[in-house]
Amino acid sequence: MEIAVDAYPTCRYKGYDIYPLVYQFTPPREWHERRPDRSYSASVVICLEGASPDTEHSNIFRLSGEPWESIGTAKRAATKGAEDIIDGLVPGQSMTF
């Protein structure tokens, strides 16, 4: 699967570039259920500062949690999630290559 990311990172943090990935969340539902308003899920690409996000010096992490109500909220959550991963605050996820 090919992933398209922005040409420039959203931010830099402790020597890493952060690229949030936001996509529409489609929950499983029964045919008779009302369709909720649009919501979003997020992942994040973290790579060494200055490295291309499609090299061996990058990792993709899917964020867990509830879907977010807007693209902006999902991007902010992805950035915060990346900072937590870099700081070692997320069990089982680290920036080792």
Backbone bond lengths (Angstrom), bond angles and torsions (degrees), N, CA, C in turn:
res aa  C-N    CA-C-N  psi(-1)  N-CA   C-N-CA  omega(-1)  CA-C   N-CA-C  phi
1 M - - - 1.445 - - 1.522 108.38 -
2 E 1.291 116.14 132.36 1.458 121.64 178.49 1.517 109.18 -96.94
3 I 1.328 116.40 134.59 1.454 121.94 -179.42 1.519 108.43 -115.11
4 A 1.313 116.33 130.29 1.461 120.72 176.94 1.523 108.39 -96.92
5 V 1.316 116.03 130.52 1.463 120.61 177.98 1.522 108.83 -123.66
6 D 1.325 115.20 164.50 1.459 119.94 176.97 1.523 110.47 -59.53
7 A 1.317 116.65 154.98 1.463 121.30 179.88 1.519 112.19 -68.79
8 Y 1.330 117.20 -27.27 1.457 121.76 -178.49 1.527 109.21 -125.75
9 P 1.332 117.37 146.18 1.466 119.06 179.13 1.518 111.41 -65.91
10 T 1.319 115.42 151.69 1.463 120.38 176.07 1.516 110.27 -67.42
11 C 1.335 116.41 -37.94 1.454 120.59 177.66 1.525 109.56 -159.55
12 R 1.317 114.71 171.38 1.464 122.28 174.75 1.510 107.14 -120.39
13 Y 1.351 115.47 143.36 1.453 119.86 -178.12 1.524 108.73 -148.57
14 K 1.313 117.07 118.01 1.465 124.19 175.77 1.528 113.60 49.55
15 G 1.339 116.59 42.87 1.457 120.87 176.73 1.517 115.38 87.16
16 Y 1.325 117.00 11.34 1.463 122.01 179.13 1.525 109.87 -124.25
17 D 1.331 115.72 146.72 1.465 122.18 171.36 1.524 107.80 -95.41
18 I 1.334 116.28 140.95 1.464 122.17 -177.56 1.527 109.33 -118.90
19 Y 1.338 115.26 126.38 1.464 123.01 179.10 1.530 108.52 -122.95
20 P 1.341 120.05 100.04 1.469 120.83 176.75 1.533 110.99 -68.38
21 L 1.311 115.96 142.95 1.461 123.18 173.81 1.527 107.12 -119.31
22 V 1.323 117.44 120.03 1.458 121.92 -177.47 1.520 108.41 -120.14
23 Y 1.331 116.08 135.22 1.455 120.71 -179.65 1.512 109.46 -144.67
24 Q 1.319 115.55 157.70 1.454 120.59 -176.51 1.520 110.05 -67.85
25 F 1.324 116.10 135.13 1.457 123.05 177.53 1.515 108.37 -90.28
26 T 1.327 116.21 126.91 1.458 121.30 178.93 1.520 107.98 -120.69
27 P 1.334 117.42 96.96 1.461 119.30 -177.75 1.522 111.49 -73.01
28 P 1.328 117.08 148.52 1.460 118.79 173.91 1.529 108.84 -67.15
29 R 1.321 117.32 143.48 1.460 120.02 -179.17 1.518 110.21 -155.75
30 E 1.300 114.01 160.58 1.461 121.70 176.60 1.526 109.02 -82.91
31 W 1.303 117.46 159.22 1.456 121.37 -176.01 1.522 112.60 -61.85
32 H 1.322 118.16 -28.80 1.465 120.69 -175.48 1.535 113.46 -90.00
33 E 1.320 117.78 -5.83 1.462 119.96 -179.30 1.524 111.30 -75.98
34 R 1.330 115.00 148.56 1.461 119.47 173.83 1.516 109.03 -68.54
35 R 1.299 116.45 146.98 1.459 120.57 177.45 1.523 109.38 -86.55
36 P 1.332 116.53 123.05 1.466 118.20 179.84 1.525 111.37 -70.22
37 D 1.309 115.85 162.61 1.456 119.45 174.33 1.512 108.93 -59.74
38 R 1.296 116.54 162.92 1.458 121.89 -178.59 1.521 110.67 -60.61
39 S 1.329 115.45 136.75 1.461 120.69 174.98 1.525 107.84 -137.40
40 Y 1.317 116.79 168.31 1.457 121.23 -170.61 1.527 112.11 -131.56
41 S 1.316 115.31 146.24 1.455 123.83 171.23 1.518 106.86 -108.19
42 A 1.325 115.93 167.39 1.457 118.17 -177.81 1.523 111.24 -146.49
43 S 1.302 114.33 150.74 1.453 124.84 169.35 1.519 105.62 -131.68
44 V 1.318 116.20 175.50 1.456 119.10 179.64 1.525 108.93 -146.14
45 V 1.325 115.36 139.79 1.459 121.98 171.82 1.520 106.41 -101.04
46 I 1.332 115.49 127.34 1.465 121.13 177.17 1.513 106.87 -120.12
47 C 1.325 116.75 127.74 1.461 120.09 178.70 1.525 109.94 -138.28
48 L 1.329 114.93 162.95 1.454 119.04 176.53 1.518 109.67 -58.57
49 E 1.312 117.12 142.21 1.457 121.77 -178.45 1.522 110.29 -55.11
50 G 1.319 115.94 126.56 1.454 122.22 178.78 1.521 114.48 88.67
51 A 1.326 118.07 -12.87 1.471 121.12 178.86 1.523 109.45 -83.28
52 S 1.319 115.84 154.28 1.457 120.73 176.93 1.533 109.12 -72.08
53 P 1.335 118.48 141.28 1.461 120.10 -178.21 1.530 113.86 -70.26
54 D 1.316 118.07 -5.89 1.468 119.69 179.51 1.528 112.48 -108.46
55 T 1.335 117.17 28.44 1.458 121.55 179.21 1.523 110.43 -110.92
56 E 1.325 114.78 179.28 1.463 119.89 177.98 1.527 112.23 -71.32
57 H 1.321 117.69 -5.43 1.462 122.38 178.54 1.528 111.44 -96.65
58 S 1.326 116.92 29.39 1.458 121.20 178.32 1.524 109.90 -141.49
59 N 1.311 115.33 156.17 1.465 122.82 176.06 1.518 108.69 -135.56
60 I 1.343 115.32 149.69 1.464 121.66 175.78 1.521 107.50 -111.05
61 F 1.323 116.05 132.69 1.454 122.06 178.87 1.518 109.22 -125.77
62 R 1.334 116.92 131.91 1.461 121.21 174.23 1.518 107.49 -89.22
63 L 1.315 116.69 132.66 1.462 120.85 179.00 1.525 109.48 -84.09
64 S 1.307 114.93 136.91 1.456 118.72 176.46 1.518 109.03 -94.13
65 G 1.302 115.92 167.74 1.462 119.82 178.93 1.510 111.41 118.58
66 E 1.295 113.67 -175.57 1.460 120.78 -178.49 1.520 110.89 -69.81
67 P 1.336 117.25 152.03 1.468 118.61 172.88 1.528 110.22 -66.59
68 W 1.327 115.40 151.05 1.465 121.52 -178.28 1.513 110.13 -96.55
69 E 1.339 116.16 153.70 1.466 121.30 -172.88 1.517 114.51 -83.53
70 S 1.337 117.69 -12.46 1.464 119.17 179.57 1.529 109.75 -147.87
71 I 1.312 115.59 162.42 1.464 120.83 178.71 1.527 109.80 -63.38
72 G 1.313 117.48 -42.93 1.461 121.21 -179.69 1.520 112.43 -61.03
73 T 1.326 117.03 -43.47 1.460 121.07 178.49 1.525 110.51 -63.86
74 A 1.320 116.73 -41.79 1.467 120.80 178.85 1.525 111.26 -64.67
75 K 1.334 117.77 -39.63 1.475 120.63 177.72 1.521 111.71 -65.23
76 R 1.331 116.53 -41.24 1.465 119.67 177.99 1.534 110.76 -65.14
77 A 1.327 117.20 -39.51 1.465 120.92 178.34 1.531 110.40 -66.02
78 A 1.335 117.19 -38.09 1.468 120.54 178.41 1.526 110.63 -65.48
79 T 1.317 116.98 -40.87 1.469 120.77 178.46 1.523 110.55 -64.29
80 K 1.324 117.38 -45.20 1.467 121.35 178.16 1.527 110.27 -64.45
81 G 1.334 117.27 -40.97 1.458 120.94 177.87 1.519 111.72 -61.66
82 A 1.330 117.05 -39.62 1.465 121.11 177.58 1.519 110.66 -63.88
83 E 1.315 117.21 -42.85 1.468 120.57 178.08 1.526 110.59 -61.17
84 D 1.331 117.19 -40.92 1.465 121.00 178.36 1.532 111.43 -65.01
85 I 1.330 117.53 -39.35 1.460 121.40 177.46 1.527 109.91 -64.18
86 I 1.319 116.80 -46.64 1.466 121.65 179.70 1.534 110.38 -60.92
87 D 1.327 117.26 -38.70 1.464 121.52 -179.83 1.533 113.18 -77.72
88 G 1.343 117.22 -4.50 1.461 120.61 179.35 1.513 114.33 78.37
89 L 1.327 117.47 23.05 1.463 121.74 -177.49 1.525 113.74 -91.28
90 V 1.357 118.25 -5.25 1.462 121.60 -178.03 1.524 108.13 -109.10
91 P 1.331 117.64 109.79 1.461 120.16 -177.97 1.530 112.16 -58.05
92 G 1.327 115.24 134.28 1.464 120.70 176.98 1.517 115.26 82.88
93 Q 1.312 118.38 -1.39 1.456 120.90 179.30 1.530 109.48 -127.66
94 S 1.335 115.25 127.34 1.461 118.96 179.44 1.511 109.63 -148.59
95 M 1.307 115.39 168.86 1.456 121.45 -178.10 1.527 111.77 -98.58
96 T 1.312 118.15 46.32 1.464 120.62 175.36 1.520 108.88 -91.11
97 F 1.323 115.66 143.60 1.466 120.43 -178.66 1.514 109.65 -109.87
